[in-house]
Amino acid sequence: MQDIEARLRNLQQVGALRTLHDELADQLIQTDKTFSTDDREKFPRPALRGSKDIVPIRTLAELDAEGRVMQYCSVVYARDVRNRLACIYRVLSPERATLEIDLSGSHPRVAQLRGFQNGPVAHETWQAVFAWHRSALVEWKERQARRKSAKKPTKHAR
C-alpha cells in the first residue's frame, strides 16, 4: 500500500495515473479468486431486455472486450454481474457507451453510464438510455407480477 501511495504522490501526468489504475486493476483480477479465468463463462440472464442500441453483455469475454474497446476496467464488475447485483450493457447509439444497471434495490435502476475512458456522455445518450429503461422496466414489472401470481397458493373448493 505504501508503494501505491508513493506512486500516487509522484504522478506528474494524467496518463501516468491511467497506467497505475490499469496495473492495479490487473493485479486485482490476478489475485482475487472470485474472478473467473474462463472467458467462456456465461453471466446470469440480464434483468432487463436489450434493444438494437442497448445490448446486454452476457459473458466474461464480452465484458473484457468492452473494457478494452472503451479503455477502462469493466471486468471488475464481473463479480457483481455474477452475483446478480448488476447487469452491464453496451450502448451503441446515439453514441458508444457502457451502462451499468444496479439490481441491489427493489427494482433495476440506472447506476452508471460512461463514455470512452470513463468520460461523460451527451444529453441525448442519457435521454435514449432513460427511454429504454422506462420501457424495459415496464416489462420487468409485468414479469415480476406474473411470478408472484404463479407462486400464490390456489384455494380449492370443497
Secondary structure, DSSP 8 states (H G I E B T S, - for coil): -HHHHHHHHT--SHHHHHHHHHHHHHHHHHH-TTS---TT-B----SS---SSEEE--BHHHHHHHHHHHTS-GGGGHHHHHTTSEEEEEE-SSS-EEEEEE-SSSS-EEEEEE-GGG----HHHHHHHHHHHHHHHHHHHHHHHHHHHHHS------
